[in-house]
């Protein structure tokens, strides 16, 4: 079975590799010498708007001389941990940093390594941690060390100090300190933390401590370059600051700034990466010392003013050209909202061809449909360079939005920023969208009730797929639509897309449902989420989603005629419909379910281009050849090892339970079966979903396509006291196992789970099925019955990564 915990990296690999394949990422320069203004990439000279060296000090004579001097005196390397010995330049650098901040400072080999030293040492097991949703990834990574120790981690939405206030009020009775981790200038949108309001909140809550990463604010701003945060507030007695010397300082390393000497001493003494990692090496130590000396001199002031003038010029230029931006601020980091990765890639590629190299702000750094053009302004550029970028950006942004059928209004919806709708992003002359050849013209029909869809047509495209038949959907529709709020609801939509001849190109159904963010998380994480739901917040990490299928369906939900020339257009039309439904329902994700993993690279690439990423589901367990006549034939078809396992573990218990099926059961029997299902559901955290409503059980009992079997102890005569229940769907010689319910006590006394699975398999064959889908989980038990794992995936489009980020803290 595939390891599920690599799924996030599989997704990142897909998206970034797509950018690499387009020649927009993992680039290398071809210059013999860099001048700070331009780069040569793929034989083309481009202006460098990708550099975070805001003051452009990398070619400053003092820093170059600092490197030469340090190398001349100390060599290229000093190979010892700071816990034992460090060269004297360290004391000199830290002394100057302390002078800049007027607080004790500890230099670190990088900002990230600084986080990894400070955060585990500063935060005790009696504390709690609250992260801003957009705090830098390096900070979030460091907090995983705390999570392993059992320190509670929580998260608030970006800059929502009202949420922070409420959370601190709740936590302060149980924890010695509550730490809030945030950025000074956020690295994606360039917006700032409300530091003055944050300090005011610290005054109200004596247990509130702050740890702020001001990597993007340090150097270019404030007295002596002390940064965005310290220029706005004094260093609070309960504040720790982290900065980077790899941006404005044009050198290497980072620094931690403390409110007092004792905290600095403790981190310097105990910080893991300060003990076990290497130091800043002499060349960069020489550069950093020279940069610090420059920042303490009057020479810094005109450099900062030059940069401020360029930032102002860029802001005014964007406003004059009607280019939208997120996080508008007087900072050198800009973000232009663009949408899906393919739009970002298109604009970035065209800008590169026009001689402008920028960054791309794409998933996973931002939600899939909230990508943008990210660029930096630095002193190496001129006002004319900025004008050139903005002129070409306006042209290409408008053209690409028009080509892709997007607009200011669609950006406003995607980014949930109504102000974006006010921008005029229409082209000067409207460009026609793709014209579909008449023979390939498609018609989209969407119904809210399956009764509105022709049964014969629907069943012809979903034959042999599982409980997706017209009759099965009719039976379940009302029960799922009217389900209680604490169970699985689904407001259905049925979609048929046909060509001019009336032939179906695409068919599917989906619903508006409530989904747990931990649905595919580990059982341990889901157990923690369920505890929070019981104790504090019943809706914790549960949100509305547009989900293919319904809560009972299992199998291939999408019929797509891949031989039809318009299949991609049909898929695009479906996604448009689902996105519109998502918007109307105030949902935050679209989920396409159950595809063979890795089997269709062309479909995967098309969905990625539409804004989806592939996520791994547990393996689907299926027996594709029910071709035996009796139990002896079944056993003969198993491998020797599994045959022995079935004889030893399954068969001795088969006669211990009596089987009943037959006509519609009394309400008391349905209720008893439902209770057994809920007992299994409560333990089934490996795929953590909301429970089915009881009315769905009644519907399945009444529909002939669903096979409902009750298991009773041999001496039990009360039909309302079953020991177990098995529900499967059988049509077109395909059996789909859907539900098994039992009391835990009967696992020990009657081996009921294994007996139930074998009963399902034998019953499917007896009723004429040639294959059976045994669904997810319990892979080893199902393998013993001859099932084989089929790697299975879903495709998801997330508008908001907040729930996923919170889940990572659980």
N, C-alpha and C positions, 0 to 999 in steps of 0.2 A: 504494500500500500504506500502511496506517496505521502511524504511528510507535509502536513498541512501548514506548519509554521513557516515554511519558505514561501507561502503564497504572496506575501507582500513584496518580497524581492522579485518574484516572478513578474508581478505587475510592473514594478519599477523598471525591470529589465526590458519589458515590452515597449514601454513609452520612450525611454531614453534611447534604446536601440533604433527606434523609428527615427528619432532625431539624428542619430549618427548616420543612418542609411541615407538621409537627405543631405548630408554634408553640413549639418548645422551644429554638431556637438562633437566632442573629442577632437577638436581641431588642433593643428600645430602651426606655429609661425615659421616663416621661411627667411626671416630677416637675418642678415649678418650682424646688424646692430640696431638696437631699439632706441627710438627718440622720444617715447612717451606719448606721442600724438597718433601715430599710425602703425599699422601692422601689415605684413604681407602674408596672405593666406590663399593657398591654391592659385598662385600666380597673379593675385589681384591685391592692389594696395587699398586698404580700408582704414577709415578713421576708427579709433579705438574708444568706443563708448562702453566697453565691458570692464574697464579697470576701476577697482575700488581704491586706487592710490590717489585720494582726493586732492591732496596738495602737490602731487606730482614731484615728490622729493627724491625719487629713485635715481635721478641723475644730478642731484644737488652736490656741488663740490665738497661740502663739509661731510656728507654721508659717505661719499666715495673715499675720501681721505680717512674717515673713521674706519672703514673696512680695511684699507691698506695698512693703516697703523696697527690695528688689532692682529691682522694676519702676520705682519712683520714681527710683532712682539710675542704672539702666542701660538702661531701656526693656524692651520685650518680647523683643528679640532682639539677639544679638551675632554678626554673620555673618562669622566668620573661623575658619579651621582652627586647632586648638591648636598645630600645627607652627609657626605664625607668631606668633600672639598670643592671649592669653586674658585675660579680666577677672580682677581680683585676688581675687575670691571663690573662684576655683579653688584658689589656694594655701591660703586659709583652710580650705576644706573638706578638702583632702588632708592638711593639718596635723592637723586633728581626727581624721580617719580613722586616720592614723598613730598618734595618741595612743591611740585605742581599741584598735587591734590590736598596738601596740608594734612595728610593722613598717612599712616604706615602703608607701605606697598611691598608686594612680593612679586618679582618677575617670574614668569613661567615660560616653558618652551613653546607653548602655543596657548591660545585662549581655551581651546577644547581641553587640553591637558590641565589647564588651570581649573576648569570646572570639575574635572575628575579628581582633583586634589581637594578643592575647597568644599564641595557639596557634601561628600560623605563625612567629612570631619566636622563641619559646622552644624550639621543637622543630626540630632540625636534620635534614639529610638523612641523617646517620649514626645517628639515633635510631630507635626503634620505639615504637609507641603501642598500648596495650591499653585498650579501653573497657569499662566496665560495661554490660551489656545495657540497663539502664534509665536510663543517664545522659541528661540532658536533651537534647532534640532540637537545641537551639541549639549545644550542644557538639559533637554528632555532625555538624551542618552545617559547623562550622568545620574539622573534621578532613578534610573533603573537599578543602580546599586543600592539605593534606599529601599526600593520596592522589594528587593531580595531580602532585606533585613526586616521587612514587615512594617516599614514606616508608611502610614496612609498617604496616598497621592490622590489629589483631586484636580479638577480643571474648571476654569471659568471661560466663558466666551470672551473674545478679544476686547480688552480694555473695559470690561463691564465691572466697574468698581462697586456697583450696587450688589452684584452677585458675590463679589469678594467680601463686602461688608457682612452680608447675610451668612456666608460660609464661616467667616471668622467668629461671628457671634455664636454660631452653633458649635464650633470646635473648641473654643477657648476654655470651656469647663473641663475638657478631657486631655488637653495637651499643654505641655510646658511652653512651647513656642509654636507659632504658626508662621511658616515661611511662604512668602509670595515671590515667585520667580518670573521675571519679565525681561523684555529688552528695553533699552532706552530709545533707539531708533530701530524699528523692525526691518529685517533684512529683505523682505519681499516687496512690500508696498512703500517703504520709506516713511511710514507714518510713525508717530511718536507716542510713548507712554505718557499718560497724564500725571507727571511726577509730582506736581504741586498738590494735586488732589490726593495722591497716594500718600504723601507725607502727612497730610491732614488726617487721613484715615489711620496712620500709625499713631498719631497723637490721641485718637479716640480709643485705640486698642493697644494697650501696653505689651501684649503678647505677640503683636504682629511685627515680623522682621521681613526685610526685603533683600533679595539678591537680584541685581540688575546687570544685564549684559549690555554695555554701551559700546560694543565693538565698532559700530558704524557711526557713532557720535563723537568718538575720541579723536583729538588731534586737530581737525579742521575747524572746530568750534569752541568758543569760550576762552577765558583767560588762561594763557599758557597752554591752550588746547586741551583743557581739562574735560571737555566733552559736553554733550547735550544735557545730560542729567545734572552734573555738578554746576553748570552755568545757570540752572534754574532753581536749584535748592542747595542748601548747605548739606554737608554729609551728615545724615541723620545717625544718631548713636546706635540704631538698629538696622543700618544699611551696609551691605557688602556690594562692592562694585567690581565688575570684570571688564577689562578693555583689551583691545587688540593693538599690537604694534606692527601688524602686517597690512594695514590699510594706509591711513594718513601718515604713519611713521615710516613707511617705505623700508621696513627692516624685517625683523622676525620676532616671534614670541608674543607673549601677552603679559598682562599684569592683573593682580588682585589688589584691591584697595579696601582697607579695613577701618572700622571706626576706632579701634584701639590696638595697642601693641600686643596685648595678650592673645587676641584672636589671630593676629598675624603670626605670632610665634607658634601657636598651636598648629595652624595650617602648614607653616614652613617645616615644622617638626614631624607632623603625622601625615601630611598629604601623600597619598600613594604614588602619584606620578612625580612628586618631588623627591621621593626616596628611591624609586625603582626605575625612573626614566632618565634619559640624558638631559643635559642643560641646553640653553641657547649657545650655539657654537660661536667661537671668537669673531668670525666675519660679521655675523648678524648682531652680535653684542656690540661690536664697534659701531655698526650703523645705528643701532637703537640708542646708544649713548650719545652719538652725535646728533640724532634727531631730538632727544630730550634736551640737549644743550641749546639747540636751535629754538625749541619751543619755549625755553625760559628767556630767550633774548627778544629784543624789540623787532628782530627780523621777521618774526612770525606774523605780526599784525598785518602788514601789507599783503602777505600771501593769503591770509584768511579773507581779506577784503576782496582780492581778485576772485577767489572762489565764490564768495557771496554774490559778486556782480554777475558771474556766469550762471549761478543758480537762479538769480532774479531774471536774467535774460531768458533762460529756458522756460521758467514759469510764465513769463509774459508772452513768449512766443507760442507756447501751447494754447494759452487762452485766446490769443489773436487768431490762431488757425483753427480753433474749435476742436482741439485734440483732447479727449477726456483723459483724466488720470485719477487713480485711487490714491488715497493717503496724501493728498496735496499738502505740501509743507515746505518750509525753507531748508530742505535737506538736499544733498546731491544725488539722491537715489529716486528714480522715477519709475512708475508702473502705469502702462496704458492698457486698460481692459480690452481684450480681444475675443475671448471665448474659447472654443475647443482647440486642442493642440494643432489640428491641421490648419486652422486659420493663423495661429501664431507662427507655425512653420512657414506658411506662404508669405506672410508679411516680412518675417525675418530674412527669408531667402532673397526676396526682392530688394530689401534694404542692403543686404550684403552685395548684391550685384550693382547697387548704386553707390558702393563704397563706404558703407556704414556697418560696423560690427557691433551688435548689441547682445545682451543676454536674452534668454527666453525664460519667462516665468510659467512653467507648466507643471502638471501633475508629476510627481507626488508632492511638490512644494506647495501647490494650491489645488483646490478641487478641480476635477476633470474639465468642467465647462467654464472655469474661471481663470483661464490662462491669460497671459498678457505679455506685452513688450516691456522688458525691464532694462533700463540703461542707467549709466552713471555719468555725471558731469564732473570733470576734474580740470586742474589748472593747465594740463597739457593741451587742452582744446582751446579754440578761439570762438568768439561769437559767431563768426561766419560758418565754422564747422557745425555748431548747434543749429543754425538756420538751415543748413543743408540737410541735416538729419530730419528736422521737423517738417520741412517742405516735402521731402520724399515720404516720410511717415504718413502725413496727411493723405497723400495721393494713394499710397498702397493700402492703408487701412480702409479707406472708403471703397476702393476697388474690390478688395478681397471680401469685405462685408457684403457688397452688392452681388458678387459672383456666387457667394455661398447662401444668398437669400437671408442674410442677417441684417440687423438694423440697430439703431440706438435703443429702440424699445426692447429688442431681444437681449441686448447687453444689460439693460436695466433689470430685466427679469432674471437673467442668469446670475448676475452679481447681487441681486436683491438690493439695488441702489437706485431708487426712483429718479434721482437727479440725473442719471445718465441718459434718460429718455429725452431730456431737453436739448441734447447735442444734435446738430445737423450733420449727420454722417451719410447723407444721400449723395450719390455721384452727381456731377454737374449735368450729365445727360444719362438717363436711365439706360442701363444695359439689359438686354433681354436675358432672362434666365434660360437654362437648358430647355430646348424644345424637344419634346418626345416625338419620335417618328410615329405617324398615325397608327401603323400596325402594332406598335408597342404601347399605345395609350392605355393607361390603367385606370380602373374604377375602384374606389375604396368604399366599402360598405361597413358601417359599424353599428352594432345593435347592443342594446342594454339588456335584452332578454334572449335566451337561446331559442325561444319559440318563434322569433322573428327571422331565424336563419333556416333555410331549407334543410331538412333532416338528411335527405339522400345525399345532397352535395357535401354537407359537413362530414357525414360518416364515410364518404368515399375517400376523403383526404386524410382522415384520422384512423383508418382501418388498421387494426393490429398494433396500436400504439399504447393502449392502456385505458384508464377511466376518463377518456376524452370524448366518448361517444355522445351523441345528441341526447339519448335517454338518460345516461348517467349525469350529464350536466343539468338536464331538466329536473332530475330528482333532487339534486343538491342545491340548486340555485337559491331557492327561497330560504332554506335553512341557513345558508352561509350569509346571505344578504341581511337577514334579521337576527343574526347571532348576538348574544349579550356582549357588552363592551370588553369583558375580561376573557373572551374567547376569540378564536380565529374568525374574523369577519372578512367578507370579500364582496365588494360591489363590482359586478362583472361587466366586461366589455368583450364582444365577440367581433372579430375583424376578418373580413374576406376581401382580398384584393384580386380582381380579375382583369384579364385583358379584353380586347374588343370582341373576341369570339366568345367571351363568357367563361373561359377556362381559368381555374384558380391558379394564380401565381404564388399567393401567400395566404395562409389561414392560421389563425391563432386565437387565443383568448387570454385575457389578463384581468386583474382586479385591483381595486384600491384596498389595501390591507394594512394592518399594523404589524411591524416587523421589529424583532429584538436585534439590537446591534451585535449582541453576543451569539447570534444564531449559530455561527460556525467557529466560535471560540472554543478553547479547551473546556472540558467539563469543570475544571477547577475555577476558571474565570467565571463561567456561567453560574456556578454555585455562589460565588461572591456577589454577582449581580442579583441573583434571586434573593439573597439575604437583604440587600439594600431595598429591593422591592417590597419585601415583607415588613421591614422595620421602619422604613422612612419614606420611600417614594415608589408607589405602585407602577408609575410610568417611567422609571429610570431606564434610559437608553432604549425606549420604545418609540418609534416614530412611524408616520404614514409613508407608505411606499406604493409604487405601481409595480405589481409583480405578475409575471407571466404565469398562467395556470391558476389554480385555486388551492386552498389549503389541503385538499385531499388528492388532487391529481398528481401523477407520477409518471415520468417518461418524456418522450420528445413532444414538446408543446408547440413547436413551430413547424408547419408545413411550408416549405419554400422550394419552388420548382427551379432547381439550379440550372436546368437546361434552357430556361426561358431567358431571352436576351435582356429582359427588364427586371431581373431578380434583384439587382442592387437598388434600383429605383423603388421597387416594392418594399424592400427592407427600410429604405430611408423614409418612405411614407408612413410605415408602421411606427418607426421611432418618433417621427413628428407627432403622430397621434398620441403616443404614450407620454411624450413630453408635455403636450398640451393638457392631457388628463392630470399629469403630475402637478402642473401649475394650478389648475382649477381646484385640485384637491388639497393644495398646500402641502404636498408630499415633498420629500427631499431625495428620493432615489428612484431609479428604474432598474428592475432586476429581471433579466432574461434567464430562464432556468433550464438546466439539464441538457447539456450538449456533450457529445463525445470529446474528451479533452485531447487536443493535439491531432485530431483526425481531419480537420478542415482548416488549413492555414489561410485559404482565401477568404473564408467567412470570418475568421478571427481578425484578419487585417481589415476587412470592411467594417466590422463592428468597432475596432479600435479607431478607425478614421471617423466614425460617427460619435465617438466620445465614450466608448465602453472600455473597460478593462476586464480581463479574464481572471476569475478567482476559482480556486480549486474547491470542489465539493468532495465529500467522502466518496469512495468508490461505490458504484452501483453493482450489486451482486445479482447475477442472473444465471439461470440454467437455460441454455438455448436449444437443448435437444432432449425433450421429454419423449423418448422413443422406445420406452420399455413397456411391457405388458403387465408386470406384477412386481412384487417386492424383490423377488429373486433377481429379476432382470435389472431392477434399479441398483441393487447391491453389486451386481456383476459389472455395472458401468463405472463404479467408483474405483479409485486407485486402492492398492492393497492396504495402505496405511489408513486411509479414510474409511474403507470398508470395515476394518477392524474397530475403528472408533465408533462408527454407527452401531455396530453390533454390541459394543460394550456400553456406550453412553446413551443411546436412543432406544433401541428395541426392548430392553427389559422393562421400560416404563410405559410402553405403548398400550398395554391392556389395563393400566391402572385408572384410566379415565374413559368415561362413556361419551360418545359423540351424538349431538342432536343438531339437526338442521330443520328443514321443512318450512311450514307456513309462517306468516307474520306472527311475531312473538307478542305477548301481552306487554302493556306499558311497564309493568313491574320488572319484566325480564330485560327490556331495553334499558331501563334505569340501572339494573344490576350490572349489565354488560358495560354500560358507560362508566360506572364507578371503577370497574376493573381496568378499563382503558386509562382513566385518570391516574390510577396508581402507577402504571407503567410510565405514563407521560411525565409524572412528577420526578421520576428517576432518570428520565432520558435527557440528560443535559448535553450530550455530545452534539445533538442538533436541537438547539433550544428554541422552540417555537411556542406560540400561544396554543392552548388546547382547543380541540374542536368543540363546537356546541353540541349539546345532547340531541338537538333536533336533527343534526346531520346523521346521527345513529338511526333515528327513527326512519329517516329518508332511505338510508342504505338497507335497512331491514325490509322496506316495502318495495324496493326496485329489484326486478328479477335479475338484472345484470350483476348485482352484488351477491356474493356467496357469503352467508353469515353462518358460522358454525359455533356452537356452544359446547364446552367441555365440562363434564360433571364427574364428581367422585362416584364410584360405582354404587354406593349405597344411597346417593342423594336422589330424592324424588321430587323435591321442590324446584320447579323450573326457574324460580326467582333467586336461586342460589348457585349460579354457575361458578366453576373454578377458573374458567378462562373463556375468552372469546377470540375468534379468528375471523377477520373480514378481508375478502379479496374481491377483485373485479375480474370477470371472465367474459371476453368477447373476441370474436375472430381468432379463436384458438390461442389467444394470448392471455395469460393469467398474471395479474399484478397483486402482490401481497401488500395490503394497506395498513392493517391494524392488528395488533395482538394485545390482549389485555389479560392480566392475571394478578393474583395475590402473591406477594413474595413468599408467603409460607408454602405455597404449592410448588415453588421451585425446589425447595429442599425435600418436600415429601413426595412429589410426583414428577419431578424433572420437567415441569410443565412447558418451559420455553422451548426446549429441544423437541419435546413431543409435539408441541403446536406447530413448529416449523416443518417437521416431517409430515404431519397430517396435511398441511397446506400443499406440500409438494405432491403427495400421493393423490390428494383430492383433485388437484389441477389436472393431473394426468387422467384420472378416472372420468373427468368431465370433458375430455377431448382436447385439452390444451397441449400445444407442442413446445411451449416455452413458458417460463415463469420469471418475473422480476421480483426478487426478494428484497428490494430497496437497499437502504443504507445500514451501516453499522453491523456489529457482531460478525465481522468478516470471517473469523476462524470457524465459528460454528456453522456458518452457511457454506464455507468451502468443503466441510466434511460431507455435506449433502450434494456436492457436485457443482456448486455455484462458482462462477469465475468473476473476479473483479473487473469492472470496466471503468477506467479513469473518466471522471465526469466533471464538467465545469459549469459555471454560470458566468454571465456577463453583467457587470453592474456599472451604472452611471450615477455617481454621487455628486449632489450639488453642494454638500456641506460635509467636511471631514471632521466636524466637531465630535460626533458620537464615536467615530473610530479613534480619535485622539484620546477621548475620555476612557475608552475601553482599554487603551494601552496603559493607563494608570491603575487599573483595577487589580 
